[in-house]
Amino acid sequence: MNRTTPRVLQQLACVVFMAPSNPSAIAAAVTGTVVRAESQMIPIANARVTLFEPTLQFFFEARTNEQGTFSFSNLPIVDVWRLGASSLGREYTEIEVVIEGGSFQHTFLLGTETHPGQWNIIGNTLPEFFDATDIAILQTDGRVLYCHDTVDPIVFDPATGQKSFPTGSWSEQGCMNSSLLPDGRIMMIGGQDGSDPGSFTDAIPWVKAYDPQTDTWQDPPDLQHAVGRWYPGLARLADGSFLVMGGGTAPSAQRTDTCERMDLATLAWSYTGSMANPTEFPPSALLYNGKVLATWWPPQLYTPATGLWQPTGNFVQPSRFWPGHSDHSIVVLEDGRVLAVGIVSGPDGNTIMGEVYDPDAELWTLTSNPDLVRFQSEVVQLPDGRILVAGGETENPNPPVTSVLGIVKWCDIYDPPSNSWRRVADLNWHREYHAVTLLVPDGRVLTTGGTRIKFQVGPTSADIEAYSPPYLFRGVRPQITGISGSSFGRGCEIALSIAPEIQITNVVLMGTGVTTHWVDAGIPRRLLLPFQQRSGVVTADLPTDPNVLPLGHYMIFAMVDDIPSIGRIVQVSANAPSSGDVNLDGTADSSDIPIFVTFLLNLSEPSTCQLIAADANSDGELNGLDIAPFVSAVLSSP
């Protein structure tokens, strides 16, 4: 739905930033120009210029015109202002401004962006050292659950740096894969028991479910494959259920080509079509066309409607460490293409670190290269669409870099639209592929584990380190100070209140991550939502296509250029909102009553999803006949 509802505007306006008025102090003006540092004769159009008092009591924003000029007028008198300028791909510059004589003029010289970002130690996982079978899961509350077996989980809060120790399960389980059910429970699938984890001969068919809300473990049905699956592949399907692929089996550690589907209603498993080859931890993801791409080995497509696999275009560089571990990770880009990052030279002497898959043509093309080529790096898509590629292993380091058994701290950011790489800040620790790395709602990237290098060095650290990307050093960020609900159906409208009153350039939806080794079994995609903005309220529309928007949990970010707000985690649910839940918070209760009354009296207009919830008798109309069933729904709610 593409309209801003008056009701949402009325309710959210109270939390939107508004600079206090001071009519007697309006006098000052700030003007200037933004130009390229390397050629001061070339102006930069559409640069973002911000003028603000350090506490943000006053905040103003402007864009430069074609001549690169900007102006702020009728400003309140403030002792010290901050004036900042930025443009995509260029460095952010900020100065202190003291206005004398009623005006101030400045020319910004913006050079090419060079800020490397920053890695900081923000906590640890002690007493656990995550060094082999590690998994990191972003929970629906924004905290991260870490585990290497299900007996000793740790929950870490990125916002506070505090950790806690939830209840462990009744038996050890490692080398499994994991994902979140649409209701937020964490599923631990397959793996091996803890009696002899290094042998890979004791694969198990167990499945466990952990409920963070109740801190309890449950025992869903086992996998059908009785000889177990360690290192199983896992992809989220459109309905929120799972496809499990391959894995090693007991008692010989032999890989299997078999696959299974989970029924979301019963959590029971059944066999489906088999892959082209036996495999383990295949990088995989649901494409926008509804098929699952798995790239290890060879690249192939699974069609959920038929349950069959079919070959697809092979990599340009086909020899990729088979039948050993995968050398690459994959992410689904905003335009629906798939980026594979990581390369082993192999017998063909492969040298290009990235390849991009076009689902329409079923063809791969090479990307450009960073200065240091690696494999099995930590690969994370960022809200601005760029890809962080952290660490990894290099075979023939050129240029020479410090490494531990080939494992490096080197990090790059890859920009898909420009097909370019830029080196950024190094990791604090050498971390091999057992590290677990994911994006968290505040826009940082967390990593831990992997410091026992090839089981020969370490473990040397239990630290959790966080990467602050360059976009966190580019001036004032937007803030989401209010949101119109926590659970939304496909096609529904989400309203966000924004402070300060920044002009948003994109609204981004990103699936929450579940990472282990080189795979992400969460929802690996980044979606740009159509949106409208009226003052400090932004309304965005969710996609209707289930293949584009699988059921589950996502982070929603309000963006200004490449700068994200702190994200809010929302649920995308299959069903329309429940009867009476007109404020879309997941429950029909007394808080819905005044909103329902405004709709009934035509004092405000409901969104599509709100109308469904308000139409309590489900006759397609909102009128007096809905009053009794609405009251019943509110009274019967727990």
C-alpha positions as CSV (number, residue, x, y, z in Angstrom):
1,M,0.0,0.0,0.0
2,N,1.6,3.3,-1.1
3,R,-0.2,5.9,1.1
4,T,0.7,7.3,4.5
5,T,-2.2,6.8,6.9
6,P,-3.4,9.8,8.9
7,R,-3.8,7.5,12.0
8,V,-0.1,6.5,11.8
9,L,0.9,10.2,11.3
10,Q,-1.1,11.2,14.3
11,Q,0.2,8.5,16.6
12,L,3.8,8.7,15.6
13,A,4.1,12.5,15.3
14,C,4.5,12.7,19.1
15,V,7.9,10.9,18.9
16,V,9.3,12.6,15.8
17,F,12.2,15.0,16.5
18,M,11.1,18.6,16.5
19,A,13.6,21.4,17.1
20,P,12.4,23.7,19.8
21,S,11.2,27.1,18.6
22,N,13.1,30.2,19.5
23,P,11.5,33.0,17.4
24,S,13.6,35.8,19.0
25,A,16.9,34.2,18.0
26,I,16.4,33.7,14.2
27,A,19.2,35.6,12.4
28,A,22.1,33.5,11.2
29,A,23.0,31.9,7.8
30,V,25.5,29.2,6.6
31,T,26.4,28.8,3.0
32,G,29.0,27.1,1.0
33,T,30.1,24.7,-1.8
34,V,31.1,21.0,-2.0
35,V,33.7,20.1,-4.6
36,R,36.1,17.3,-5.4
37,A,39.3,17.4,-3.5
38,E,41.4,16.3,-6.5
39,S,39.8,18.9,-8.8
40,Q,38.3,21.8,-7.0
41,M,36.8,23.0,-10.2
42,I,34.4,20.1,-10.2
43,P,31.3,20.5,-8.0
44,I,29.6,17.6,-6.3
45,A,25.8,17.6,-6.8
46,N,23.4,16.0,-4.3
47,A,26.0,15.9,-1.5
48,R,24.4,15.7,1.9
49,V,25.2,18.7,4.1
50,T,24.2,18.7,7.8
51,L,24.2,21.6,10.3
52,F,23.6,20.6,13.9
53,E,24.1,21.6,17.5
54,P,26.2,18.7,19.1
55,T,23.3,17.6,21.3
56,L,21.0,17.5,18.2
57,Q,18.7,20.0,19.9
58,F,18.8,21.8,16.5
59,F,19.4,19.8,13.3
60,F,19.2,20.9,9.7
61,E,19.9,19.0,6.4
62,A,20.4,20.1,2.8
63,R,21.5,18.8,-0.6
64,T,23.8,20.6,-2.9
65,N,22.6,21.7,-6.3
66,E,24.2,21.1,-9.7
67,Q,26.8,23.8,-8.9
68,G,27.6,22.1,-5.6
69,T,26.2,24.9,-3.4
70,F,24.2,24.7,-0.3
71,S,22.6,27.2,2.2
72,F,21.0,27.3,5.6
73,S,19.2,30.5,6.5
74,N,17.0,31.9,9.4
75,L,19.1,29.9,11.9
76,P,18.7,30.2,15.6
77,I,21.7,31.6,17.5
78,V,23.8,28.8,18.8
79,D,27.3,29.1,20.4
80,V,28.8,26.2,18.4
81,W,27.5,24.4,15.3
82,R,28.8,21.3,13.6
83,L,28.8,21.4,9.8
84,G,29.3,18.1,7.9
85,A,29.4,17.1,4.2
86,S,29.4,13.7,2.6
87,S,28.7,12.1,-0.8
88,L,28.6,8.5,-1.8
89,G,32.1,7.1,-2.4
90,R,33.7,10.2,-0.8
91,E,35.1,10.9,2.6
92,Y,32.9,12.5,5.2
93,T,34.2,15.9,6.5
94,E,33.0,17.8,9.5
95,I,34.0,21.1,11.0
96,E,33.2,23.3,13.9
97,V,31.3,26.5,13.1
98,V,31.1,29.7,15.1
99,I,28.9,32.2,13.3
100,E,30.1,35.7,13.6
101,G,28.4,38.7,12.0
102,G,25.3,36.7,11.2
103,S,26.8,34.4,8.5
104,F,29.4,31.7,7.7
105,Q,30.7,30.4,4.4
106,H,32.8,27.3,3.8
107,T,34.0,25.1,0.9
108,F,34.3,21.4,1.5
109,L,36.9,19.4,-0.4
110,L,35.8,15.8,-0.5
111,G,38.3,13.2,-1.4
112,T,37.7,9.6,-2.3
113,E,36.4,7.6,0.7
114,T,39.3,6.1,2.6
115,H,37.9,5.5,6.1
116,P,38.8,1.9,7.0
117,G,36.1,1.3,9.6
118,Q,37.2,-0.1,13.0
119,W,37.4,-3.4,14.8
120,N,36.9,-3.3,18.6
121,I,36.9,-6.0,21.2
122,I,33.4,-5.7,22.9
123,G,33.2,-8.9,25.0
124,N,34.1,-12.5,25.2
125,T,32.6,-16.0,25.3
126,L,34.5,-17.3,28.4
127,P,34.5,-19.9,29.7
128,E,33.9,-21.2,26.2
129,F,36.4,-21.0,23.3
130,F,34.6,-21.5,20.0
131,D,37.1,-23.2,17.8
132,A,35.4,-25.9,15.7
133,T,31.6,-26.5,15.5
134,D,30.6,-22.9,16.1
135,I,27.2,-21.4,15.2
136,A,26.0,-17.8,15.7
137,I,22.3,-17.1,15.6
138,L,20.7,-13.6,15.7
139,Q,17.7,-14.0,17.9
140,T,14.5,-12.0,17.5
141,D,15.4,-9.7,20.4
142,G,18.7,-8.6,18.8
143,R,20.9,-10.7,21.0
144,V,23.2,-13.4,19.6
145,L,23.2,-17.0,20.7
146,Y,26.6,-18.7,20.3
147,C,27.2,-22.4,20.7
148,H,29.6,-25.1,19.6
149,D,27.5,-27.8,21.2
150,T,23.9,-27.4,22.5
151,V,25.0,-28.1,26.1
152,D,27.0,-24.9,26.6
153,P,25.2,-22.0,24.8
154,I,26.0,-18.4,25.5
155,V,23.8,-15.4,24.7
156,F,25.6,-12.1,24.0
157,D,23.9,-8.6,23.9
158,P,25.8,-6.4,21.3
159,A,24.1,-3.3,22.7
160,T,25.4,-3.7,26.3
161,G,28.4,-6.1,25.9
162,Q,26.8,-8.4,28.5
163,K,26.5,-12.2,28.2
164,S,24.2,-14.7,29.8
165,F,24.1,-18.5,30.0
166,P,20.8,-20.0,28.9
167,T,19.8,-23.6,29.7
168,G,21.7,-26.2,27.8
169,S,20.1,-29.2,26.1
170,W,20.1,-32.7,27.5
171,S,22.8,-34.0,25.1
172,E,25.7,-32.7,23.1
173,Q,25.2,-31.9,19.5
174,G,27.9,-30.4,17.2
175,C,28.7,-29.9,13.5
176,M,25.0,-29.3,13.0
177,N,23.2,-26.6,11.1
178,S,20.6,-24.2,12.5
179,S,17.9,-21.7,11.6
180,L,15.0,-19.8,13.1
181,L,11.4,-21.0,12.8
182,P,9.0,-18.2,11.9
183,D,7.9,-18.1,15.5
184,G,11.4,-17.4,16.7
185,R,12.4,-20.8,18.0
186,I,15.9,-22.0,17.1
187,M,16.2,-25.3,15.3
188,M,19.4,-27.3,15.7
189,I,19.5,-29.9,12.9
190,G,21.7,-33.0,12.5
191,G,25.4,-32.9,13.3
192,Q,27.1,-35.4,15.5
193,D,27.1,-36.2,19.2
194,G,29.9,-35.0,21.5
195,S,31.6,-38.3,22.3
196,D,34.2,-38.1,19.6
197,P,33.7,-34.9,17.6
198,G,37.0,-35.1,15.7
199,S,36.2,-38.4,14.0
200,F,33.1,-37.3,12.0
201,T,31.9,-41.0,12.3
202,D,29.1,-40.4,14.8
203,A,26.6,-38.5,12.8
204,I,23.2,-38.1,14.3
205,P,19.6,-37.6,12.9
206,W,18.6,-35.5,16.0
207,V,16.7,-32.3,15.8
208,K,16.3,-30.0,18.8
209,A,14.4,-26.7,19.2
210,Y,15.3,-24.0,21.7
211,D,12.7,-21.4,22.7
212,P,14.4,-18.2,23.9
213,Q,11.1,-16.9,25.3
214,T,10.9,-19.8,27.8
215,D,14.6,-20.9,28.0
216,T,13.5,-24.5,27.2
217,W,14.6,-27.1,24.8
218,Q,12.1,-29.3,22.8
219,D,12.5,-32.6,21.0
220,P,11.0,-32.3,17.4
221,P,10.9,-35.3,15.1
222,D,14.3,-36.7,13.9
223,L,15.5,-36.5,10.4
224,Q,14.5,-39.4,8.2
225,H,18.1,-40.2,7.4
226,A,18.8,-42.6,10.2
227,V,22.6,-42.6,9.7
228,G,22.6,-38.9,10.5
229,R,23.9,-35.8,8.8
230,W,26.9,-33.8,10.0
231,Y,27.7,-30.6,8.2
232,P,24.2,-30.7,6.5
233,G,23.3,-27.9,4.2
234,L,20.2,-25.9,5.1
235,A,18.0,-23.4,3.1
236,R,15.0,-21.5,4.1
237,L,12.0,-21.9,1.8
238,A,9.2,-19.4,1.1
239,D,6.8,-20.8,3.7
240,G,9.5,-20.6,6.5
241,S,10.2,-24.4,6.4
242,F,13.6,-25.9,5.7
243,L,15.4,-27.9,3.0
244,V,18.2,-30.0,4.4
245,M,20.9,-31.2,2.0
246,G,23.6,-33.8,2.2
247,G,26.0,-34.1,5.1
248,G,28.3,-36.8,6.4
249,T,26.9,-40.0,7.8
250,A,27.7,-42.7,10.4
251,P,29.7,-44.8,10.7
252,S,32.2,-44.0,8.0
253,A,31.8,-40.2,7.5
254,Q,30.7,-40.9,4.0
255,R,28.8,-37.9,2.5
256,T,25.3,-38.4,1.2
257,D,23.5,-36.8,-1.8
258,T,20.0,-37.2,-0.1
259,C,17.9,-34.3,0.9
260,E,14.8,-33.8,3.2
261,R,12.0,-31.3,3.6
262,M,10.4,-30.2,6.9
263,D,6.7,-29.7,7.3
264,L,6.3,-26.4,9.1
265,A,3.0,-27.4,10.8
266,T,4.3,-30.8,12.3
267,L,8.1,-30.2,12.1
268,A,8.3,-33.7,10.6
269,W,10.8,-34.6,7.8
270,S,10.4,-36.4,4.5
271,Y,12.8,-37.3,1.7
272,T,12.8,-35.2,-1.4
273,G,15.0,-35.3,-4.6
274,S,18.7,-36.0,-4.3
275,M,21.6,-33.7,-5.3
276,A,24.0,-34.3,-8.2
277,N,26.8,-35.3,-5.8
278,P,27.3,-36.2,-2.1
279,T,28.1,-32.9,-0.4
280,E,28.6,-31.2,3.0
281,F,27.6,-27.6,4.0
282,P,26.8,-26.5,0.5
283,P,26.4,-22.7,0.3
284,S,22.7,-22.3,-0.7
285,A,19.9,-19.8,-0.8
286,L,16.3,-19.4,-2.1
287,L,16.3,-17.3,-5.3
288,Y,13.6,-14.8,-6.2
289,N,12.4,-17.3,-8.8
290,G,11.5,-19.8,-6.1
291,K,14.3,-22.2,-6.7
292,V,17.1,-23.0,-4.3
293,L,20.6,-22.5,-5.6
294,A,23.3,-24.8,-4.1
295,T,26.8,-24.3,-5.3
296,W,28.8,-27.2,-3.8
297,W,29.2,-29.3,-6.0
298,P,28.4,-28.6,-8.9
299,P,26.1,-25.6,-8.9
300,Q,22.5,-26.8,-9.2
301,L,18.9,-25.8,-8.6
302,Y,16.1,-27.3,-6.5
303,T,12.5,-26.7,-7.4
304,P,10.3,-27.0,-4.3
305,A,7.1,-27.6,-6.4
306,T,8.6,-30.8,-8.0
307,G,11.1,-31.8,-5.4
308,L,13.8,-32.2,-8.1
309,W,17.3,-30.9,-8.7
310,Q,18.6,-29.8,-12.0
311,P,22.1,-28.6,-13.2
312,T,22.7,-24.9,-13.8
313,G,25.6,-23.0,-15.2
314,N,29.0,-24.0,-13.8
315,F,31.4,-21.5,-12.4
316,V,33.8,-19.8,-14.8
317,Q,36.5,-21.2,-12.5
318,P,35.2,-24.7,-11.9
319,S,37.9,-26.5,-9.8
320,R,37.2,-25.3,-6.3
321,F,38.7,-27.7,-3.7
322,W,36.2,-30.5,-4.5
323,P,35.7,-32.9,-2.8
324,G,37.0,-31.0,0.2
325,H,35.4,-28.1,1.9
326,S,33.8,-25.3,0.0
327,D,36.1,-22.4,-0.8
328,H,33.4,-19.8,-1.0
329,S,30.3,-18.3,0.6
330,I,27.3,-16.8,-1.2
331,V,24.9,-13.9,-0.7
332,V,21.8,-12.9,-2.6
333,L,22.1,-9.4,-3.9
334,E,19.3,-6.8,-4.0
335,D,18.8,-7.4,-7.7
336,G,18.3,-11.1,-7.2
337,R,21.8,-12.2,-8.5
338,V,24.0,-14.3,-6.3
339,L,27.6,-13.4,-5.4
340,A,30.1,-16.2,-4.5
341,V,33.2,-15.0,-2.7
342,G,36.3,-17.1,-2.2
343,I,38.6,-19.1,-4.5
344,V,41.2,-21.9,-4.3
345,S,43.6,-21.9,-7.2
346,G,43.1,-25.6,-7.9
347,P,44.6,-27.5,-10.8
348,D,43.4,-24.7,-13.2
349,G,45.2,-22.0,-11.4
350,N,42.1,-20.0,-10.5
351,T,42.8,-16.4,-9.5
352,I,39.6,-14.4,-9.3
353,M,38.0,-14.2,-5.9
354,G,34.4,-13.4,-6.9
355,E,31.8,-14.7,-9.3
356,V,28.2,-13.5,-9.8
357,Y,25.3,-15.8,-10.9
358,D,22.5,-14.5,-13.0
359,P,19.4,-16.7,-12.4
360,D,17.7,-15.6,-15.6
361,A,20.6,-16.6,-17.8
362,E,21.9,-19.3,-15.4
363,L,25.4,-18.0,-16.1
364,W,28.3,-16.9,-13.9
365,T,30.6,-13.9,-14.6
366,L,33.8,-12.9,-12.9
367,T,34.2,-9.9,-10.6
368,S,37.2,-7.7,-10.2
369,N,39.8,-8.7,-7.6
370,P,41.0,-7.3,-4.3
371,D,44.7,-6.9,-3.7
372,L,44.9,-10.1,-1.7
373,V,43.0,-13.2,-3.0
374,R,41.7,-15.6,-0.3
375,F,39.3,-18.4,0.3
376,Q,36.9,-19.3,3.2
377,S,36.7,-15.7,4.3
378,E,33.9,-14.3,6.6
379,V,31.4,-12.8,4.1
380,V,28.6,-10.5,5.3
381,Q,26.2,-8.3,3.3
382,L,25.8,-4.8,4.8
383,P,22.7,-2.6,4.9
384,D,24.3,-0.3,2.3
385,G,24.5,-3.2,-0.2
386,R,28.3,-3.6,0.1
387,I,29.9,-6.9,1.2
388,L,32.4,-7.2,4.0
389,V,35.0,-9.9,3.3
390,A,37.0,-10.5,6.5
391,G,40.1,-12.6,6.8
392,G,40.3,-15.9,5.1
393,E,43.2,-18.0,3.9
394,T,45.7,-17.1,1.2
395,E,47.7,-19.6,-0.7
396,N,50.4,-17.4,-2.2
397,P,50.3,-14.0,-0.4
398,N,51.1,-11.2,-2.8
399,P,51.7,-8.7,-1.3
400,P,53.4,-10.5,1.6
401,V,51.2,-10.2,4.7
402,T,51.4,-11.6,8.2
403,S,49.6,-14.9,8.5
404,V,49.3,-17.9,10.8
405,L,49.4,-21.0,8.6
406,G,48.0,-18.9,5.8
407,I,45.2,-17.3,7.8
408,V,45.2,-13.5,7.5
409,K,43.6,-10.5,9.2
410,W,43.1,-8.7,5.9
411,C,39.6,-7.3,5.2
412,D,38.0,-5.8,2.2
413,I,34.6,-4.3,1.3
414,Y,33.2,-5.2,-2.2
415,D,30.8,-2.9,-3.9
416,P,28.6,-4.8,-6.4
417,P,27.4,-1.8,-8.5
418,S,30.9,-0.5,-9.2
419,N,32.5,-4.0,-9.1
420,S,35.2,-2.6,-6.9
421,W,37.1,-3.7,-3.8
422,R,38.6,-1.5,-1.1
423,R,40.8,-2.6,1.8
424,V,39.5,-1.7,5.2
425,A,40.7,-2.3,8.8
426,D,42.3,-5.6,9.7
427,L,40.8,-8.0,12.2
428,N,42.3,-8.0,15.7
429,W,42.8,-11.8,15.6
430,H,43.7,-14.3,12.9
431,R,40.5,-16.3,12.5
432,E,40.0,-19.3,10.3
433,Y,36.7,-20.6,8.8
434,H,35.4,-21.8,12.2
435,A,34.8,-18.2,13.1
436,V,31.1,-17.1,13.1
437,T,30.3,-13.7,11.8
438,L,27.0,-11.8,11.3
439,L,25.3,-8.4,11.1
440,V,23.5,-7.1,14.1
441,P,20.8,-4.4,14.3
442,D,23.1,-1.5,15.2
443,G,24.8,-1.9,11.9
444,R,28.0,-3.5,13.2
445,V,29.4,-6.9,12.3
446,L,30.3,-9.3,15.1
447,T,32.7,-12.2,14.9
448,T,34.1,-14.7,17.4
449,G,35.8,-18.1,17.4
450,G,38.1,-19.6,14.8
451,T,41.4,-18.7,16.7
452,R,42.4,-22.4,17.0
453,I,44.1,-22.3,13.6
454,K,43.9,-25.6,11.8
455,F,43.9,-27.3,15.2
456,Q,47.6,-26.5,15.5
457,V,47.7,-23.0,17.0
458,G,45.5,-21.8,19.9
459,P,42.8,-21.3,20.9
460,T,44.3,-17.9,21.5
461,S,41.2,-15.8,22.2
462,A,37.6,-16.0,23.4
463,D,37.1,-12.3,22.4
464,I,34.1,-11.1,20.5
465,E,35.1,-8.3,18.2
466,A,32.8,-5.9,16.3
467,Y,33.5,-4.2,13.1
468,S,32.1,-0.6,12.7
469,P,31.9,-0.1,8.9
470,P,32.8,3.3,7.4
471,Y,29.1,4.3,7.3
472,L,29.2,4.6,11.1
473,F,31.7,7.5,10.7
474,R,29.7,9.6,8.3
475,G,27.9,12.0,10.5
476,V,24.4,12.0,12.0
477,R,22.5,8.8,11.6
478,P,18.7,8.5,11.2
479,Q,16.9,7.0,14.2
480,I,13.8,4.9,14.1
481,T,11.9,6.2,17.2
482,G,8.7,4.4,16.5
483,I,7.3,1.6,14.4
484,S,3.7,0.6,13.6
485,G,4.0,-3.0,14.7
486,S,6.2,-6.0,15.2
487,S,4.6,-8.6,12.9
488,F,3.4,-7.9,9.3
489,G,1.9,-10.0,6.5
490,R,3.3,-9.8,3.0
491,G,2.1,-6.7,1.2
492,C,1.5,-4.9,4.4
493,E,2.7,-1.3,5.1
494,I,5.2,-0.5,7.8
495,A,5.3,3.0,9.3
496,L,8.4,4.3,10.9
497,S,8.9,7.6,12.8
498,I,12.3,9.1,12.0
499,A,14.4,11.5,14.1
500,P,16.0,13.9,13.5
501,E,13.8,14.8,10.6
502,I,16.2,13.4,8.0
503,Q,15.1,12.8,4.4
504,I,15.4,9.0,4.0
505,T,16.9,7.7,0.7
506,N,16.1,4.0,1.1
507,V,14.3,1.6,3.4
508,V,16.1,-1.7,3.6
509,L,14.9,-5.1,4.8
510,M,17.6,-7.7,5.6
511,G,17.1,-11.3,6.8
512,T,18.5,-12.2,10.2
513,G,21.6,-14.4,10.0
514,V,22.5,-17.8,11.2
515,T,26.1,-18.6,10.4
516,T,28.4,-21.5,10.7
517,H,31.6,-22.1,8.6
518,W,31.0,-20.6,5.2
519,V,27.2,-20.8,5.1
520,D,24.3,-18.7,6.3
521,A,21.1,-20.7,7.0
522,G,19.1,-17.6,8.0
523,I,17.5,-15.5,5.2
524,P,20.4,-14.3,3.2
525,R,18.9,-11.4,1.2
526,R,18.7,-7.6,1.2
527,L,15.5,-6.0,-0.1
528,L,14.8,-2.3,-1.0
529,L,11.3,-1.4,-0.1
530,P,9.2,1.2,-1.9
531,F,8.5,4.0,0.5
532,Q,7.0,7.4,1.0
533,Q,8.0,10.1,3.5
534,R,5.9,12.9,5.0
535,S,7.9,15.0,7.5
536,G,9.2,12.6,10.1
537,V,7.1,9.6,9.1
538,V,8.1,7.0,6.5
539,T,5.8,4.3,5.2
540,A,7.2,1.3,3.4
541,D,5.5,-1.6,1.6
542,L,6.5,-5.2,2.0
543,P,6.8,-7.4,-1.1
544,T,3.9,-9.7,-1.9
545,D,6.0,-12.4,-3.6
546,P,6.7,-15.3,-1.1
547,N,9.9,-16.2,-2.9
548,V,11.3,-12.7,-2.5
549,L,10.1,-12.5,1.1
550,P,10.3,-15.9,2.9
551,L,8.5,-16.1,6.2
552,G,10.7,-15.3,9.2
553,H,12.5,-12.4,10.9
554,Y,14.1,-9.4,9.3
555,M,15.9,-6.2,10.3
556,I,14.5,-3.0,8.8
557,F,16.8,0.0,8.4
558,A,16.0,3.6,7.4
559,M,18.9,4.8,5.2
560,V,20.3,8.2,4.3
561,D,22.7,7.5,1.4
562,D,24.9,4.7,2.8
563,I,24.2,5.5,6.5
564,P,21.7,3.1,8.3
565,S,19.6,3.7,11.3
566,I,19.8,1.1,14.1
567,G,17.6,-1.6,12.7
568,R,14.3,-2.9,14.2
569,I,13.6,-6.6,14.0
570,V,10.2,-7.5,12.6
571,Q,8.4,-10.7,11.8
572,V,7.0,-11.5,8.3
573,S,4.1,-13.8,8.9
574,A,2.0,-15.9,6.6
575,N,-1.4,-14.9,8.0
576,A,-3.1,-11.6,8.0
577,P,-3.1,-9.9,11.4
578,S,-5.5,-11.5,13.9
579,S,-8.9,-10.0,14.4
580,G,-8.8,-6.9,16.6
581,D,-5.0,-6.4,16.4
582,V,-5.4,-3.0,14.7
583,N,-2.1,-1.7,16.0
584,L,-0.3,-4.7,14.6
585,D,1.7,-5.5,17.7
586,G,0.8,-9.2,17.7
587,T,-2.0,-9.1,20.3
588,A,-5.6,-7.9,20.4
589,D,-6.0,-6.0,23.6
590,S,-7.2,-2.7,25.2
591,S,-4.5,-0.7,23.3
592,D,-6.4,-1.5,20.1
593,I,-9.7,0.0,21.2
594,P,-9.1,3.7,20.6
595,I,-7.5,3.0,17.2
596,F,-10.5,0.9,16.2
597,V,-12.9,3.7,17.2
598,T,-11.0,6.2,15.1
599,F,-11.3,3.9,12.1
600,L,-15.0,3.2,12.8
601,L,-15.8,7.0,13.0
602,N,-13.7,7.7,9.8
603,L,-11.4,9.9,11.9
604,S,-8.4,8.2,10.3
605,E,-7.8,5.7,7.5
606,P,-6.4,2.2,8.2
607,S,-3.7,0.6,6.1
608,T,-4.5,-2.7,4.3
609,C,-3.4,-4.8,7.2
610,Q,-5.1,-2.7,9.8
611,L,-8.4,-2.9,7.8
612,I,-8.2,-6.7,7.9
613,A,-7.8,-6.7,11.6
614,A,-10.5,-4.1,12.2
615,D,-13.0,-6.0,10.0
616,A,-13.7,-8.3,12.9
617,N,-16.6,-10.1,11.2
618,S,-14.7,-10.6,8.0
619,D,-17.4,-9.5,5.7
620,G,-15.1,-7.1,3.7
621,E,-16.5,-3.9,5.3
622,L,-15.7,-1.9,8.4
623,N,-19.0,-0.8,10.1
624,G,-21.0,-1.2,13.2
625,L,-21.4,-4.9,12.6
626,D,-17.7,-5.3,13.5
627,I,-18.1,-3.9,17.1
628,A,-19.3,-7.0,18.8
629,P,-16.8,-9.4,17.3
630,F,-14.0,-6.8,17.8
631,V,-14.9,-6.6,21.5
632,S,-15.0,-10.4,21.7
633,A,-11.6,-10.7,20.2
634,V,-10.1,-8.2,22.6
635,L,-11.7,-9.8,25.7
636,S,-10.7,-13.3,24.6
637,S,-7.1,-12.4,24.0
638,P,-4.7,-13.9,26.7
